[in-house]
């Protein structure tokens, strides 16, 4: 199971691109509404989620969590006890955590990027406490995958697939959507 957390004000492209490509790769992906079952993105697109934050189960079948950026979506994610618990659960077990745009700041505020290479939306680098700031638009260091913003949504999603299935599977998904 992969959980993609959505909070009001999320960046639509950064959330739905990973959902789409991970599902194309054959993964079970659930969108999780933080604060309700219908969540509205930063550009006014309302999305009905698969689950609410109270319905998630953190167990052995959890493969990854994904935190999209956007404002105030990132702030709303960070306020969620369920998101904080899921991040801690994954980090402690070296389960992949994907965070894009402003969302890597959540990991930085928790001290989880200390000594790790990471990237975020320009201007958020100071929120990545202890991180070595990357010059790449997408970077993986251990079980943490960070990306710069909406323009990196496809490469971010492909890196999530690479982390789970290897680069050959990610290349097949890229080819299937005529990427590159």
PyMOL commands that set and color helices and strands:
alter all, ss='L'
color gray80, all
select helices_A, chain A and resi 12-24+53-55+73-79+81-93+104-109+125-127+150-165+167-176
alter helices_A, ss='H'
color red, helices_A
select strands_A, chain A and resi 2-7+29-34+38-40+46-48+51-52+64-67+96-100+117-118+132-133+138-141+144-147
alter strands_A, ss='S'
color yellow, strands_A
deselect
rebuild
show_as cartoon
